Amino acid sequence: MTKDELRAVLEGGKHHDVIKVWLADEAAVLQLRYPNGGIWNDYWDTGPLDHIMELRIKPEILRYRVANFAYPNCEPYLCFATTELHIKHFPENRNFVHWLGDWQEIEVTNA
C-alpha cells in the first residue's frame, strides 16, 4: 500500500495523527502490531493494513551502559556510556570500579 493509498484510506480515521506525521516526514518509519501486545514491526509498503492493527512512528532508541566510579574515600558515582569510545576509555580512568551490567536500550518518545 502506498502513502497515497494510506492517506485515502485513513484520512480522519483512528490512526490519522500517526499517518499524518509519517506522510510529512521522509525519515519517519511507520511501525505496526496487533493489539495483543506483540512486537512492533517496521512497515515496508508491502500490502494492506488490517484495521485492528496499532500504528506508531518508530521511536528513537537510546543505548547506554552504566559504570561505577569512585574517588578515593568518597561516595561512588555512576557514569553512562553511550558510545564505543566511552566503553574503551572508561576503564582507563583510575576512578573506574566496574561495569554495572551490559548494554541497555530504551525507547525515547515525545509522548
Residue pairs with C-beta under 8 A, 6 or more apart in sequence:
1 9
1 45
1 47
1 48
1 49
2 45
3 22
3 23
3 45
6 19
6 22
6 23
6 49
7 19
7 23
9 49
10 16
10 19
13 19
15 55
18 30
18 55
18 56
18 57
19 30
19 55
21 28
21 57
22 28
22 30
22 57
25 57
28 57
28 58
29 42
29 43
29 57
29 58
30 42
30 43
30 55
30 56
30 57
30 58
31 40
31 41
31 42
31 43
31 55
31 56
31 57
31 58
32 40
32 41
32 43
32 49
32 53
32 54
32 55
32 56
33 39
33 40
33 41
33 53
33 54
34 50
34 52
34 53
34 54
35 52
35 53
35 54
40 56
40 58
42 58
43 49
43 55
49 55
59 107
59 108
59 109
60 107
60 108
61 105
61 106
61 107
61 108
62 82
62 105
62 106
62 107
62 108
63 82
63 103
63 104
63 105
64 80
64 81
64 82
64 103
64 104
64 106
65 80
65 81
65 86
65 87
65 99
65 101
65 102
65 103
65 104
66 78
66 79
66 80
66 81
66 99
66 100
66 101
66 104
67 78
67 79
67 80
67 81
67 90
67 96
67 97
67 98
67 99
67 100
68 76
68 77
68 78
68 96
68 97
68 98
68 99
68 100
69 76
69 77
69 78
69 79
69 93
69 95
69 96
69 97
70 76
70 77
70 95
70 97
71 77
71 95
76 97
78 100
79 86
79 90
81 87
81 90
90 96
